[in-house]
Amino acid sequence: MDIRQIDEGYAVSGQISPDDVRDIAAAGYHTIICNRPNGEAPDQPDFTEIEKVAEKAGISVYYIPVVSGQLTQDDVDAMADALAQAEGPVLAYCRSGARSTNIYGIVQQQKG
């Protein structure tokens, strides 16, 4: 797991596993946002597996799947809503971290 800090309250990572959730909690994150659709890769854990472990660890979770190369305004709006509700710091993930970085940048621009 390669966590990259984007700003004080937001970081991104590539795909995480249920086993990573304890480390994420220990690192002080209070919210996980998944920006990767289920089934994108055969070896990818289903979001519900991560969600179960996260809830046991006291971490809030949001599922905002963004299809690679097909970011929509609805995705941006859902991400903005999640970030407004989320207790930080937030860790968002997708396959590589790029979608989670891009959608966050767009939300920040629209907040203006």
VEXDREN-2710 file (C-alpha; in Angstrom, 1 decimal):
% VEXDREN-2710
k/r/px/py/pz
1/MET/0.0/0.0/0.0
2/ASP/1.5/3.3/-1.2
3/ILE/-0.3/6.2/0.5
4/ARG/0.3/9.6/-1.1
5/GLN/-0.7/12.7/0.9
6/ILE/-2.5/15.2/-1.3
7/ASP/-3.2/17.8/1.4
8/GLU/-3.6/17.9/5.1
9/GLY/-6.9/15.9/5.2
10/TYR/-6.8/13.8/2.1
11/ALA/-4.5/11.0/0.8
12/VAL/-4.8/8.5/-2.0
13/SER/-3.6/5.0/-2.6
14/GLY/-3.8/2.2/-5.1
15/GLN/-6.1/-0.8/-4.5
16/ILE/-6.2/-1.7/-0.8
17/SER/-7.1/-5.1/0.7
18/PRO/-9.2/-5.9/3.7
19/ASP/-6.0/-6.7/5.6
20/ASP/-4.7/-3.1/5.0
21/VAL/-7.7/-1.6/6.9
22/ARG/-6.1/-2.1/10.3
23/ASP/-2.9/-0.2/9.1
24/ILE/-5.1/2.5/7.7
25/ALA/-6.9/2.9/11.0
26/ALA/-3.6/2.8/12.9
27/ALA/-2.3/5.6/10.6
28/GLY/-5.2/7.8/11.8
29/TYR/-7.6/7.8/8.9
30/HIS/-11.2/8.0/9.8
31/THR/-12.8/7.6/6.4
32/ILE/-12.1/5.5/3.3
33/ILE/-13.5/6.3/-0.1
34/CYS/-13.5/3.7/-2.8
35/ASN/-13.3/5.2/-6.4
36/ARG/-12.9/1.8/-8.1
37/PRO/-15.8/-0.1/-9.5
38/ASN/-16.2/-3.7/-8.3
39/GLY/-15.0/-6.3/-10.8
40/GLU/-12.6/-4.0/-12.6
41/ALA/-9.8/-6.7/-12.2
42/PRO/-10.2/-10.4/-11.4
43/ASP/-7.9/-10.2/-8.3
44/GLN/-9.5/-7.1/-6.9
45/PRO/-11.3/-7.5/-3.5
46/ASP/-15.0/-6.6/-3.6
47/PHE/-15.8/-3.3/-1.8
48/THR/-18.1/-5.1/0.6
49/GLU/-15.2/-7.0/2.0
50/ILE/-13.3/-3.8/2.8
51/GLU/-16.5/-2.2/4.1
52/LYS/-17.0/-5.0/6.6
53/VAL/-13.5/-4.7/8.1
54/ALA/-13.6/-0.9/8.0
55/GLU/-16.9/-0.7/10.0
56/LYS/-15.4/-3.1/12.6
57/ALA/-12.4/-0.8/12.9
58/GLY/-14.7/2.3/13.3
59/ILE/-13.8/3.7/9.9
60/SER/-16.6/5.3/7.7
61/VAL/-16.7/4.2/4.1
62/TYR/-18.1/5.6/0.9
63/TYR/-18.4/3.8/-2.5
64/ILE/-18.1/6.2/-5.4
65/PRO/-17.0/4.1/-8.3
66/VAL/-15.5/6.0/-11.2
67/VAL/-15.1/4.2/-14.5
68/SER/-11.6/4.8/-15.8
69/GLY/-11.6/7.6/-18.4
70/GLN/-15.3/8.3/-17.9
71/LEU/-15.6/10.7/-14.9
72/THR/-19.0/12.3/-14.8
73/GLN/-20.5/15.3/-13.0
74/ASP/-22.6/12.8/-10.9
75/ASP/-19.3/11.2/-9.8
76/VAL/-17.9/14.6/-8.8
77/ASP/-21.1/15.6/-7.0
78/ALA/-21.1/12.3/-5.1
79/MET/-17.5/12.8/-4.1
80/ALA/-18.1/16.4/-3.0
81/ASP/-21.0/15.1/-0.8
82/ALA/-18.9/12.4/0.7
83/LEU/-16.1/14.7/1.5
84/ALA/-18.5/17.2/3.1
85/GLN/-19.8/14.5/5.4
86/ALA/-16.6/12.6/6.0
87/GLU/-14.6/12.9/9.2
88/GLY/-11.0/13.4/8.2
89/PRO/-8.4/12.5/7.5
90/VAL/-9.7/10.7/4.4
91/LEU/-8.0/7.9/2.4
92/ALA/-9.4/7.4/-1.1
93/TYR/-8.3/4.6/-3.4
94/CYS/-8.7/3.2/-6.9
95/ARG/-6.4/1.1/-9.0
96/SER/-3.4/3.4/-8.9
97/GLY/-4.6/6.5/-7.0
98/ALA/-5.0/8.6/-10.1
99/ARG/-8.8/8.7/-10.3
100/SER/-8.9/9.5/-6.6
101/THR/-6.5/12.3/-7.1
102/ASN/-8.2/13.7/-10.2
103/ILE/-11.7/13.7/-8.8
104/TYR/-10.5/15.4/-5.6
105/GLY/-8.8/18.1/-7.6
106/ILE/-12.0/18.7/-9.6
107/VAL/-14.1/18.9/-6.4
108/GLN/-11.6/21.4/-5.0
109/GLN/-11.8/23.5/-8.2
110/GLN/-15.6/23.6/-8.1
111/LYS/-15.6/24.7/-4.4
112/GLY/-13.7/27.7/-5.7
END
